[in-house]
């Protein structure tokens, strides 16, 4: 309806009922304009208030340690791993990546004859958080293999490509973009329980996983990508509940087919196994359990690791469950202050993987010394 814009005059009264009708229409139009103006004004106030809150939250994320901030890896670099000679601070140590951009002894891309080359992928549990490079389990595995191979004419090379904070998707990309160039004979994926956890310490799993995501979870994850206010609200809620900005997790919850993050992790592990085998190498998963309750007979990690074994084997992925070789140890003797394996913990891992994975690797190396490749596909 077109509203009358002229002011009412006394002549409207002389028009009788028609004049009254015109007056009512005019009043309604004036009221509607006023309501529209008030609505626009309120919307502007609301938008301005939300903008102030969003700006405040963005500043708070940069200045407050208790808040996680945006997804840590928003744009995955083309080359993964570390820069050559990169300084790495972990726990109370400062160490440096080698010239190849990985941890520990450096081996060039070019192969040396009569060697068994093993690449270890994974996160901080593979990297060796809080210990020197030579104290991490991949280096200890190399030492054990070299001792066992003495006099055989074959040497072992174990390249530690573990990167703190990497999940299975990042390990897959690491293989494709960097590690595959080293042409290893064997690839070991160190798998820790939180590889199946979805939080902002890794890229948005919902955005990169090829499996269909629960709509509500995916929407909330997208909102966290966009809005600092949503992220801060999430973090403060969990701080109020647990004292930390992360939702609590455990292997008992994470390592389960009902968990979307776990299904995505298994999908990426399957892709990694296929890629490695297509390159002519062998592949196996090393199950690195949560070790804080190893002396507890009711430790739920035992069943969680058993489920992980079933999940991997159902996807035809070779695996070595280390829990049974670690159970019973006093947690304080194998964990550092950051709940990662300490020196003794890495020694325990190396000892636990030796009876199965170690013997499998040794058989491959000895077969190589005979000029044969007839060895089991997995441990």
NORNOR-V489320 format. One record per residue. N is the residue number from 0. RES is the residue in one letter. SS is DSSP state (H for helix, E for strand, C for the rest). Layout:
# NORNOR-V489320
n:N res:RES ss:SS
n:N res:RES ss:SS
This chain:
# NORNOR-V489320
n:0 res:X ss:C
n:1 res:X ss:C
n:2 res:X ss:C
n:3 res:X ss:C
n:4 res:X ss:C
n:5 res:X ss:C
n:6 res:X ss:C
n:7 res:X ss:C
n:8 res:X ss:C
n:9 res:X ss:H
n:10 res:X ss:H
n:11 res:X ss:H
n:12 res:X ss:H
n:13 res:X ss:H
n:14 res:X ss:H
n:15 res:X ss:C
n:16 res:X ss:H
n:17 res:X ss:H
n:18 res:X ss:H
n:19 res:X ss:H
n:20 res:X ss:H
n:21 res:X ss:H
n:22 res:X ss:H
n:23 res:X ss:H
n:24 res:X ss:H
n:25 res:X ss:H
n:26 res:X ss:H
n:27 res:X ss:H
n:28 res:X ss:H
n:29 res:X ss:H
n:30 res:X ss:H
n:31 res:X ss:H
n:32 res:X ss:H
n:33 res:X ss:H
n:34 res:X ss:H
n:35 res:X ss:H
n:36 res:X ss:H
n:37 res:X ss:H
n:38 res:X ss:H
n:39 res:X ss:H
n:40 res:X ss:H
n:41 res:X ss:H
n:42 res:X ss:H
n:43 res:X ss:H
n:44 res:X ss:H
n:45 res:X ss:H
n:46 res:X ss:H
n:47 res:X ss:H
n:48 res:X ss:H
n:49 res:X ss:H
n:50 res:X ss:H
n:51 res:X ss:H
n:52 res:X ss:H
n:53 res:X ss:H
n:54 res:X ss:H
n:55 res:X ss:H
n:56 res:X ss:H
n:57 res:X ss:H
n:58 res:X ss:H
n:59 res:X ss:H
n:60 res:X ss:H
n:61 res:X ss:H
n:62 res:X ss:H
n:63 res:X ss:C
n:64 res:X ss:C
n:65 res:X ss:C
n:66 res:X ss:C
n:67 res:X ss:C
n:68 res:X ss:C
n:69 res:X ss:C
n:70 res:X ss:C
n:71 res:X ss:C
n:72 res:X ss:C
n:73 res:X ss:C
n:74 res:X ss:C
n:75 res:X ss:C
n:76 res:X ss:C
n:77 res:X ss:C
n:78 res:X ss:C
n:79 res:X ss:C
n:80 res:X ss:C
n:81 res:X ss:C
n:82 res:X ss:C
n:83 res:X ss:C
n:84 res:X ss:C
n:85 res:X ss:C
n:86 res:X ss:E
n:87 res:X ss:E
n:88 res:X ss:E
n:89 res:X ss:E
n:90 res:X ss:C
n:91 res:X ss:C
n:92 res:X ss:E
n:93 res:X ss:E
n:94 res:X ss:E
n:95 res:X ss:E
n:96 res:X ss:C
n:97 res:X ss:C
n:98 res:X ss:C
n:99 res:X ss:C
n:100 res:X ss:C
n:101 res:X ss:C
n:102 res:X ss:E
n:103 res:X ss:C
n:104 res:X ss:C
n:105 res:X ss:C
n:106 res:X ss:C
n:107 res:X ss:C
n:108 res:X ss:C
n:109 res:X ss:C
n:110 res:X ss:C
n:111 res:X ss:C
n:112 res:X ss:C
n:113 res:X ss:C
n:114 res:X ss:E
n:115 res:X ss:E
n:116 res:X ss:E
n:117 res:X ss:E
n:118 res:X ss:E
n:119 res:X ss:E
n:120 res:X ss:E
n:121 res:X ss:C
n:122 res:X ss:C
n:123 res:X ss:H
n:124 res:X ss:H
n:125 res:X ss:H
n:126 res:X ss:H
n:127 res:X ss:C
n:128 res:X ss:C
n:129 res:X ss:C
n:130 res:X ss:C
n:131 res:X ss:C
n:132 res:X ss:H
n:133 res:X ss:H
n:134 res:X ss:H
n:135 res:X ss:C
n:136 res:X ss:H
n:137 res:X ss:H
n:138 res:X ss:H
n:139 res:X ss:H
n:140 res:X ss:H
n:141 res:X ss:H
n:142 res:X ss:H
n:143 res:X ss:H
n:144 res:X ss:H
n:145 res:X ss:H
n:146 res:X ss:H
n:147 res:X ss:H
n:148 res:X ss:C
n:149 res:X ss:C
n:150 res:X ss:C
n:151 res:X ss:C
n:152 res:X ss:C
n:153 res:X ss:C
n:154 res:X ss:E
n:155 res:X ss:E
n:156 res:X ss:E
n:157 res:X ss:E
n:158 res:X ss:E
n:159 res:X ss:E
n:160 res:X ss:C
n:161 res:X ss:C
n:162 res:X ss:C
n:163 res:X ss:C
n:164 res:X ss:C
n:165 res:X ss:C
n:166 res:X ss:C
n:167 res:X ss:H
n:168 res:X ss:H
n:169 res:X ss:H
n:170 res:X ss:H
n:171 res:X ss:H
n:172 res:X ss:H
n:173 res:X ss:H
n:174 res:X ss:H
n:175 res:X ss:H
n:176 res:X ss:H
n:177 res:X ss:C
n:178 res:X ss:H
n:179 res:X ss:H
n:180 res:X ss:H
n:181 res:X ss:H
n:182 res:X ss:C
n:183 res:X ss:C
n:184 res:X ss:C
n:185 res:X ss:E
n:186 res:X ss:E
n:187 res:X ss:E
n:188 res:X ss:E
n:189 res:X ss:E
n:190 res:X ss:E
n:191 res:X ss:E
n:192 res:X ss:H
n:193 res:X ss:H
n:194 res:X ss:H
n:195 res:X ss:H
n:196 res:X ss:C
n:197 res:X ss:C
n:198 res:X ss:C
n:199 res:X ss:C
n:200 res:X ss:C
n:201 res:X ss:C
n:202 res:X ss:C
n:203 res:X ss:C
n:204 res:X ss:H
n:205 res:X ss:H
n:206 res:X ss:H
n:207 res:X ss:H
n:208 res:X ss:C
n:209 res:X ss:C
n:210 res:X ss:C
n:211 res:X ss:C
n:212 res:X ss:C
n:213 res:X ss:C
n:214 res:X ss:H
n:215 res:X ss:H
n:216 res:X ss:H
n:217 res:X ss:H
n:218 res:X ss:H
n:219 res:X ss:H
n:220 res:X ss:H
n:221 res:X ss:H
n:222 res:X ss:H
n:223 res:X ss:H
n:224 res:X ss:H
n:225 res:X ss:H
n:226 res:X ss:C
n:227 res:X ss:H
n:228 res:X ss:H
n:229 res:X ss:H
n:230 res:X ss:H
n:231 res:X ss:H
n:232 res:X ss:H
n:233 res:X ss:H
n:234 res:X ss:H
n:235 res:X ss:H
n:236 res:X ss:H
n:237 res:X ss:H
n:238 res:X ss:H
n:239 res:X ss:H
n:240 res:X ss:H
n:241 res:X ss:H
n:242 res:X ss:C
n:243 res:X ss:C
n:244 res:X ss:C
n:245 res:X ss:C
n:246 res:X ss:C
n:247 res:X ss:C
n:248 res:X ss:C
n:249 res:X ss:C
n:250 res:X ss:H
n:251 res:X ss:H
n:252 res:X ss:H
n:253 res:X ss:H
n:254 res:X ss:C
n:255 res:X ss:C
n:256 res:X ss:C
n:257 res:X ss:C
n:258 res:X ss:C
n:259 res:X ss:H
n:260 res:X ss:H
n:261 res:X ss:H
n:262 res:X ss:H
n:263 res:X ss:H
n:264 res:X ss:H
n:265 res:X ss:H
n:266 res:X ss:H
n:267 res:X ss:H
n:268 res:X ss:H
n:269 res:X ss:H
n:270 res:X ss:H
n:271 res:X ss:H
n:272 res:X ss:H
n:273 res:X ss:H
n:274 res:X ss:H
n:275 res:X ss:H
n:276 res:X ss:H
n:277 res:X ss:H
n:278 res:X ss:C
n:279 res:X ss:C
n:280 res:X ss:C
n:281 res:X ss:E
n:282 res:X ss:E
n:283 res:X ss:E
n:284 res:X ss:E
n:285 res:X ss:E
n:286 res:X ss:E
n:287 res:X ss:E
n:288 res:X ss:C
n:289 res:X ss:C
n:290 res:X ss:C
n:291 res:X ss:C
n:292 res:X ss:C
n:293 res:X ss:C
n:294 res:X ss:C
n:295 res:X ss:C
n:296 res:X ss:C
n:297 res:X ss:C
n:298 res:X ss:C
n:299 res:X ss:C
n:300 res:X ss:H
n:301 res:X ss:H
n:302 res:X ss:H
n:303 res:X ss:H
n:304 res:X ss:H
n:305 res:X ss:H
n:306 res:X ss:H
n:307 res:X ss:H
n:308 res:X ss:H
n:309 res:X ss:H
n:310 res:X ss:H
n:311 res:X ss:H
n:312 res:X ss:H
n:313 res:X ss:H
n:314 res:X ss:C
n:315 res:X ss:C
n:316 res:X ss:C
n:317 res:X ss:C
n:318 res:X ss:E
n:319 res:X ss:E
n:320 res:X ss:E
n:321 res:X ss:C
n:322 res:X ss:H
n:323 res:X ss:H
n:324 res:X ss:H
n:325 res:X ss:H
n:326 res:X ss:C
n:327 res:X ss:C
n:328 res:X ss:C
n:329 res:X ss:C
n:330 res:X ss:H
n:331 res:X ss:H
n:332 res:X ss:H
n:333 res:X ss:H
n:334 res:X ss:E
n:335 res:X ss:C
n:336 res:X ss:C
n:337 res:X ss:C
n:338 res:X ss:C
n:339 res:X ss:C
n:340 res:X ss:E
n:341 res:X ss:C
n:342 res:X ss:H
n:343 res:X ss:H
n:344 res:X ss:H
n:345 res:X ss:H
n:346 res:X ss:H
n:347 res:X ss:H
n:348 res:X ss:H
n:349 res:X ss:H
n:350 res:X ss:H
n:351 res:X ss:H
n:352 res:X ss:H
n:353 res:X ss:H
n:354 res:X ss:H
n:355 res:X ss:H
n:356 res:X ss:H
n:357 res:X ss:H
n:358 res:X ss:H
n:359 res:X ss:H
n:360 res:X ss:H
n:361 res:X ss:H
n:362 res:X ss:H
n:363 res:X ss:H
n:364 res:X ss:H
n:365 res:X ss:H
n:366 res:X ss:H
n:367 res:X ss:H
n:368 res:X ss:H
n:369 res:X ss:C
n:370 res:X ss:C
n:371 res:X ss:C
n:372 res:X ss:C
n:373 res:X ss:C
n:374 res:X ss:C
n:375 res:X ss:C
n:376 res:X ss:C
n:377 res:X ss:C
n:378 res:X ss:C
